[in-house]
Amino acid sequence: MLDDGLFLPDDAATSALAARFAARLAPGDVLLLSGQIGAGKTHFARALIRARLGADIEVPSPSFTLVQTYEDASGDIWHADLYRLAHPDEVIELGLEAAFRDAICLIEWPDRLGSLAPETALHLTFSLQGEGRLLHFTPADHPLLKDLLP
C-alpha cells in the first residue's frame, strides 16, 4: 500500500483500477467515494459498473435521481450521489441502510451519511494532481485492498 496515495495518470488507469475492484466486490461491500467535483468519483463508479455488467450498459450520473440501481447476478449494485441531501435522515428514505447489507454500494459524497456510514466501508478519496488524480484509501488495510494494488 502506498502511504502517499496511488497516482492514476489518466482515465484509463482509473478505469483499470475500477475493473479490479469490480471483480472482487460482493453484496454488502460499500465504497465511499470522496473528492471535489471533477476529481474522478463518477468516472470510477461508471467504469466499475461497466466492468461488472458490460461496456455497453448506460450508466447515468445519479446527481438528480440520487440513486441508480443495476441488476447483477450476485446482487444489485447501487450508485448514489448524495450531494443534494440536506440531512442524513434522507438516507433512510432512499433505502440505503438496507442496500448497505444486501447490495454493492458506490456512494459519492459520503459525508452526507453522517453516522450512517457503514463501519466496514472502504473510503476512496480522489484529488486532482496534474493531468491525473491521486487516490487515498481508508482504512489502508481494508480487506478489499489485499493483493489489489501493484
Secondary structure by P-SEA (a helix, b strand, c coil): ccccccccccaaaaaaaaaaaaacccccbbbbbbbcccccaaaaaaaaaaaaccccccccccccccbbbbbcccbbbbbbbccccccaaaaaaaaaaaaacccbbbbcccccccccccccbbbbbbbbcccbbbbbbccccccccccccc
